Amino acid sequence: MEQSGVVTAEQLNAVLANGGVVLVGSYTRTTRFARQHAGMFFEGRHGHLCVRRGRSSDRLSLARQADGSRVLLVNIIVHGAAPSTSEG
């Protein structure tokens, strides 16, 4: 998966569903997400990138900017690729 600066919940969930791994790291902790965690990433009400945590959720970014970019509050490392959507 190319790191274009814009990471979406759909991209992260697709990587996980395809057998990839997503690492989400803060200053003190890194959490590993694998195939069984597909579907846990979602976009919040104001365009925040979020991840489910029990009955709650953690915000991973500030709201989406006008140009589509996000200011991430954590480091996200993706191992594996999302399935190709192009045909031919």
C-alpha positions, 0 to 999 in steps of 0.5 A: 500500500502506498503511503500517500499521506491520506490513510482511510479506514477503508484502506486499513480494513482492506489490508487487514481483510487481505491478511496484512498487518497494521501497527498503530503506535503512540509515544508509549505503546504499539498495538498490532492489528491483524486479519481478525481485527478487520472492520475495527477502523472507521471514520468518525462523525467529523472525519476523524480516523478512529479504531474501536476499543471495546465499547469505546473508540480511540481517535487516531487523527484530527478532522479531515482537512479541506485538501483531504489530508489528516493530521495523525495523532499516532504512527501507522505502519502497514505491512501487506497490501490491500486487494487491487481494485483495478480490472484488467 
